[in-house]
Structures are given as C-alpha cells and as structure tokens.
C-alpha cells in the first residue's frame, strides 16, 4: 500500500513539475476562504496536519464530541 502511495506522490510531483497545477486545501482556503474550508482546515490541523498519514480517518473517529463546537460540522464523517 505504501508503495502505491509513493508511486502516486511521485507521479503527482512529476506532473506538477511539467506545468500541472493541483491546489492543496490550504491554497484553496487562502484564495477563497469559506466556512466549509475553514472547518476542514481546523480539523486537519487538530488531527496533526496533512502530513499525518491517515488524517481523514482520524477526523472520522474524532473523540472530541463533547468538547469541540465544530464536531457536528467536521468533514469526513
């Protein structure tokens, strides 16, 4: 599985170097901040950032149901 992820990352990097443009969530938020993107950015940062493998799964299983006011709005339910 990690080999497949590495292959995809390398292909994406090569595509970007050849002129392809894929915006990260952070770049999209900086261009056009919306509530949805702000909540998503908050959850991603709370769960360790995009570099953290499996951050989507961490957000799905977020234990902050009683303490986070944004819990019901979190992405990746």
Secondary structure, 3 states (H helix, E strand, C coil): CHHHHHHHHHHHHHHHHCCCCCCCHHHHHHHCCCHHHHHHHHHHHHCCCCCCCCHHHHHHCCCCCCCCCCHHHCCCC
